[in-house]
């Protein structure tokens, strides 16, 4: 999606005709489901059911493609969220369901996402609560054009290999150290299983069209202070990805030695990342809220550091309530990544093309989002959204890793 930062680069191996695609790192933060307003709520000994729902639909257009997959044309969007709740005393049970369908016309960028699961929260005291959840999610991207499969006719073959199933489990603990301060620690586990392209051969050609099957362990800790109109957060995320089909690359060249015959292959790829962050939010006026966040990405390719990098991730968001029941929000963020000393070095292999500029592999990825809603009563609203993603990298190869992608649509939304 345009709202996700994708790390999709290319490793050159001994045969230039066969290349390994770097693993995609999808943006997805651990969501804080806890609601502070319930901390001081009275204990109710009866079972209390509840439900919350949102449905939206509309139409628009997509241009440029989605990450490196090209395509432009009209599209329609249907999305919905439904959460059933059942509470009694200190216990809260939730069943969240989500579904979204982006249908594209005259281009192959249709995408369906669905997620479901269960969550249980127990409030030990007004200051301490814990939650656990489990769920299943799927992303289906049928017949997307694949830049890694050029045809002799000049076009691109299609593939379903960007589609995947995700099994999820997680837990968190929230401790309110004072009325205005709290500490939250969360753990998240995801097992992602991707569709395998028919042209992938794990034995004879294991580094071409390699599936991104992987497991992820993630711990997130955040400390929050709320004082009047101000909110301040400091946190850190620690994560590890273990890949089941992708091999680690040698320093400087990315060679995996995974072809048939010759040297034994390198170990399977393992990535570790630490992301310390600071975030501040202020409600400048009753109608205006400004949020700013800065995060550092410290990625470690544990084998020889070929995919290691340091990244900077600033983000700014402005939300405003305007006259006539109009709400708008604008968000801008940048991922600026500079790879380490053991990353791509064209001088180490004569088959490597030189970098387009600079002496170290670098990429910059900008995201811009604009949303607006006109409220009609308590449930209905007219909505509009526009997104822009711009990527610039100095990595040069047959595939163009620079892109400008945009998406815009308008429609209606119903909330219950």
C-alpha positions in Angstrom: 0.0 0.0 0.0 1.1 3.6 -0.5 0.9 4.1 3.3 3.5 1.4 3.8 7.3 1.8 3.4 8.7 -1.1 1.4 12.3 -2.1 1.3 12.5 -3.7 -2.1 16.0 -3.6 -3.5 18.1 -6.1 -5.6 21.1 -8.3 -4.8 23.3 -9.3 -7.7 24.6 -12.8 -7.6 27.2 -14.8 -9.7 24.9 -15.0 -12.7 23.6 -11.5 -13.6 20.4 -12.9 -15.1 19.3 -14.2 -11.8 18.8 -11.7 -8.9 17.5 -11.9 -5.3 15.0 -9.3 -4.2 15.7 -7.8 -0.8 12.9 -8.6 1.7 10.0 -6.3 2.0 9.6 -4.6 5.4 6.0 -3.6 5.7 5.1 -0.8 8.0 2.9 -1.9 10.8 3.2 -0.5 14.3 1.9 -2.3 17.4 -1.5 -0.6 18.0 -2.4 0.6 21.5 -5.9 -0.8 22.1 -6.1 0.4 25.7 -8.5 3.2 26.4 -7.5 5.4 29.4 -11.2 6.4 29.9 -11.9 3.0 31.2 -9.3 3.1 34.0 -11.5 4.8 36.5 -14.8 3.3 35.3 -16.9 1.6 37.9 -16.9 -2.1 38.2 -20.0 -3.6 36.7 -21.0 -7.2 37.7 -23.3 -7.7 34.8 -22.3 -8.8 31.3 -22.5 -5.7 29.0 -22.4 -6.2 25.2 -21.3 -3.6 22.8 -20.6 -3.1 19.1 -18.7 -0.6 17.0 -18.7 -0.5 13.2 -17.5 1.6 10.3 -18.2 1.1 6.6 -16.8 3.2 3.7 -17.1 3.0 -0.1 -16.0 5.2 -3.0 -14.2 5.5 -6.2 -11.1 7.2 -7.6 -7.9 6.5 -9.4 -4.4 5.2 -8.9 -1.3 6.3 -10.7 2.2 5.1 -11.1 1.7 1.8 -9.5 2.2 0.4 -6.0 5.8 0.4 -4.8 7.7 -0.9 -7.9 4.7 -2.7 -9.4 3.5 -0.4 -12.3 0.0 0.5 -13.2 -2.5 3.4 -13.5 -6.2 3.5 -13.9 -9.6 3.9 -12.2 -10.4 2.1 -9.0 -13.1 1.5 -6.4 -12.7 1.0 -2.7 -14.9 -0.8 -0.1 -13.8 -1.2 3.5 -15.3 -2.1 6.8 -14.5 -2.6 10.5 -16.6 -4.4 13.0 -15.7 -4.9 16.7 -17.9 -6.8 19.1 -17.4 -6.3 22.8 -18.5 -8.1 25.9 -17.5 -6.8 29.4 -18.1 -7.8 32.9 -16.3 -6.3 35.9 -12.6 -6.1 35.2 -12.8 -8.3 32.1 -13.2 -7.1 28.5 -13.6 -9.4 25.5 -13.3 -8.1 22.0 -13.6 -9.6 18.5 -12.3 -7.2 15.8 -12.9 -7.8 12.1 -11.5 -5.8 9.2 -12.0 -6.0 5.5 -10.8 -3.8 2.6 -11.1 -4.3 -1.2 -9.4 -2.0 -3.7 -10.6 -3.0 -7.2 -8.6 -1.5 -10.1 -9.7 -1.3 -13.7 -7.4 -1.4 -16.7 -4.5 -2.2 -14.5 -3.5 -5.1 -12.2 -3.3 -3.6 -8.8 -6.4 -5.1 -7.1 -5.8 -5.7 -3.4 -7.9 -7.4 -0.8 -7.1 -7.4 2.9 -8.9 -9.1 5.7 -8.2 -9.6 9.4 -10.0 -11.2 12.3 -9.2 -12.3 15.8 -9.9 -12.1 19.5 -8.6 -10.0 22.3 -9.0 -10.2 26.1 -8.2 -7.5 28.6 -8.2 -7.8 32.3 -7.9 -4.8 34.6 -6.2 -5.9 37.8 -6.4 -2.4 39.4 -7.2 1.1 38.0 -3.4 1.4 37.4 -2.6 -2.0 35.9 -4.1 -4.0 33.1 -3.0 -6.7 30.7 -4.2 -7.9 27.3 -3.6 -10.9 25.0 -4.8 -11.4 21.5 -4.6 -13.8 18.6 -5.7 -13.6 15.0 -5.4 -14.3 11.3 -4.9 -11.8 8.5 -4.6 -12.2 4.7 -3.4 -9.9 1.9 -4.3 -10.9 -1.7 -2.7 -9.2 -4.7 -3.8 -11.2 -7.7 -2.0 -11.0 -11.0 0.3 -8.1 -10.2 2.9 -7.2 -12.8 6.3 -8.5 -11.7 9.4 -6.4 -12.6 11.5 -9.5 -11.9 9.8 -11.4 -14.8 10.3 -9.4 -18.0 8.8 -11.0 -21.2 10.4 -11.3 -24.6 7.5 -9.2 -25.9 8.6 -6.3 -23.8 5.9 -6.6 -21.1 5.9 -8.1 -17.6 4.6 -11.5 -16.4 2.0 -11.4 -13.7 2.2 -13.1 -10.3 0.4 -13.7 -7.0 3.6 -14.0 -5.0 3.1 -10.7 -3.2 0.0 -12.3 -1.5 0.4 -13.7 2.0 -1.3 -15.1 5.1 -0.3 -13.8 8.6 -0.9 -15.7 11.8 -0.6 -13.3 14.8 -0.3 -13.4 18.5 0.5 -10.7 21.0 0.3 -9.5 24.6 0.8 -6.2 26.4 0.9 -4.8 29.9 0.0 -1.2 30.8 1.0 0.4 34.2 -0.2 3.8 35.0 2.6 5.2 37.3 0.6 8.4 38.0 -2.6 10.0 36.9 -0.7 11.6 33.9 1.9 9.0 33.2 1.9 5.4 32.0 4.3 2.7 30.8 3.3 0.1 28.2 5.2 -3.0 27.1 3.9 -5.1 24.2 5.0 -8.3 22.4 4.0 -9.2 18.9 4.6 -12.4 16.9 3.7 -12.8 13.2 4.2 -15.8 11.0 3.8 -14.7 7.3 3.4 -17.3 4.5 3.5 -16.0 1.0 2.2 -17.5 -2.3 5.0 -19.1 -4.2 5.4 -18.2 -7.9 5.3 -21.3 -10.2 8.7 -20.2 -11.6 10.4 -20.4 -8.2 12.6 -23.5 -7.7 13.9 -24.0 -4.2 16.5 -26.6 -5.4 17.8 -25.5 -8.8 17.1 -21.7 -8.7 16.6 -20.7 -5.1 17.5 -17.0 -5.4 15.1 -16.1 -8.2 11.6 -15.0 -7.2 12.4 -16.0 -3.6 9.3 -16.1 -1.4 9.3 -13.7 1.6 8.0 -16.3 4.1 9.2 -15.3 7.5 8.5 -15.0 11.2 8.8 -11.9 13.3 9.3 -11.3 17.0 8.8 -7.8 18.2 8.9 -6.0 21.6 7.7 -2.4 21.9 8.0 -0.3 25.1 6.6 3.2 25.4 6.4 5.8 28.2 3.7 8.4 27.9 3.1 11.7 29.8 -0.1 13.6 29.4 -0.4 17.1 30.9 -3.2 19.4 29.8 -3.2 19.8 26.1 0.3 18.2 25.8 1.2 14.5 25.2 4.8 13.3 25.1 5.9 9.7 24.3 9.3 8.1 24.4 9.7 4.5 23.2 11.7 1.8 21.5 10.8 -1.1 19.2 13.0 -4.2 19.0 12.3 -6.7 16.2 13.8 -9.8 14.6 12.9 -11.3 11.2 13.8 -14.9 10.4 13.4 -15.8 6.7 12.7 -19.3 5.5 13.8 -19.2 1.9 16.0 -16.1 1.5 19.8 -16.5 2.1 22.1 -13.9 3.5 24.4 -12.1 1.2 28.2 -11.7 1.4 29.5 -8.3 2.4 29.9 -5.8 -0.5 28.5 -8.1 -3.2 25.4 -9.8 -1.8 26.4 -13.1 -3.3 24.5 -15.9 -1.5 26.2 -19.0 -3.0 22.8 -20.6 -3.1 23.0 -21.9 -6.7 23.2 -25.6 -7.5 26.8 -26.9 -7.2 29.7 -24.9 -6.0 30.1 -23.6 -2.4 27.5 -24.3 0.3 24.9 -21.5 0.6 25.1 -18.8 3.2 22.8 -19.1 6.2 19.2 -18.0 5.9 18.7 -14.3 6.3 18.2 -12.9 9.7 17.5 -9.2 10.3 17.3 -7.4 13.6 16.3 -3.8 14.1 16.1 -1.3 17.0 13.9 1.8 16.6 14.1 4.4 19.4 11.6 7.2 19.0 10.3 10.4 20.5 6.8 11.8 19.9 4.9 15.0 20.9 1.4 16.1 20.5 -0.4 19.3 21.3 -3.9 20.5 21.0 -3.1 24.0 20.0 -6.8 25.0 19.9 -10.0 23.2 20.4 -10.1 22.7 16.7 -6.4 22.0 15.9 -4.1 19.2 16.9 -0.4 18.9 15.9 1.7 15.7 16.3 5.4 15.3 15.5 7.5 12.2 15.8 11.1 11.2 15.1 12.4 7.6 14.9 15.8 6.2 14.3 16.1 2.8 12.5 19.1 0.7 13.3 19.0 -2.3 11.0 21.4 -5.2 11.4 21.9 -8.0 8.9 23.4 -10.5 11.3 25.5 -12.4 8.7 28.0 -9.9 7.2 26.0 -6.7 7.2 25.1 -6.5 3.5 21.5 -5.2 4.3 22.5 -3.2 7.5 21.5 0.4 7.5 20.8 3.5 9.6 17.6 5.2 8.9 15.9 8.5 10.0 12.1 8.6 10.1 10.6 12.0 10.9 6.8 12.4 10.7 4.4 15.4 11.1 0.6 15.3 11.3 -2.0 18.1 11.6 -5.7 17.5 12.3 -8.3 20.3 12.3 -12.0 20.7 12.8 -13.4 23.4 10.5 -16.8 25.1 10.3 -19.8 23.3 8.9 -18.7 20.0 10.5 -15.7 19.5 8.3 -12.6 17.6 9.6 -9.3 17.5 7.8 -5.9 15.9 8.4 -2.6 16.1 6.7 0.5 13.9 7.3 4.0 13.9 5.9 6.8 11.5 6.7 10.3 10.6 5.4 12.3 7.4 5.5 16.0 8.2 4.8 18.2 5.2 4.9 21.9 5.0 4.4 23.5 1.5 4.2 26.6 0.4 6.1 30.2 -0.1 5.0 29.4 -3.8 3.9 26.5 -2.9 1.7 26.5 -2.8 -2.1 30.0 -2.0 -3.5 30.2 -2.1 -7.3 34.0 -1.9 -7.2 34.1 -5.4 -5.6 32.5 -7.1 -8.6 32.9 -6.0 -12.3 29.4 -7.1 -13.1 27.9 -4.6 -10.6 26.8 -1.3 -12.2 28.0 1.9 -10.3 25.7 3.8 -8.0 23.8 6.6 -9.7 25.3 9.1 -7.2 27.2 9.0 -4.0 29.6 6.4 -2.6 27.1 4.5 -0.3 23.8 2.8 -1.1 21.1 5.3 0.0 17.3 5.7 -0.4 14.8 8.3 0.5 11.1 7.6 0.6 8.5 10.3 1.2 4.8 9.7 2.1 2.1 12.4 2.0 -1.5 11.8 3.0 -4.5 14.2 3.0 -7.9 13.3 4.4 -11.1 15.2 4.7 -14.6 14.4 6.0 -17.9 16.3 6.0 -20.2 15.1 8.8 -23.9 14.7 8.3 -25.4 13.9 11.6 -24.1 11.3 14.0 -23.5 8.4 11.6 -22.9 9.6 8.0 -20.1 11.6 6.4 -18.7 12.3 2.9 -15.0 11.4 2.8 -12.0 12.0 0.5 -8.4 10.8 0.6 -5.3 11.4 -1.4 -1.9 9.7 -0.9 1.5 10.2 -2.6 4.7 8.1 -2.3 8.0 9.3 -3.8 11.1 7.1 -3.7 14.6 8.1 -4.8 17.6 5.8 -4.5 21.1 5.7 -6.0 20.9 1.9 -6.6 21.1 1.4 -10.4 20.1 -1.8 -12.2 17.8 -3.0 -15.0 14.8 -2.4 -12.7 14.1 1.2 -11.9 13.7 1.5 -8.2 12.7 5.2 -8.3 8.9 5.8 -8.4 6.2 8.3 -7.9 2.9 6.6 -6.8 -0.4 8.3 -6.0 -3.9 7.4 -5.1 -7.0 9.5 -4.7 -10.6 8.7 -4.0 -13.9 10.0 -2.6 -17.0 8.4 -1.2 -19.2 8.0 1.8 -18.7 6.5 5.3 -21.2 5.2 7.9 -20.2 4.8 11.6 -22.2 3.1 14.3 
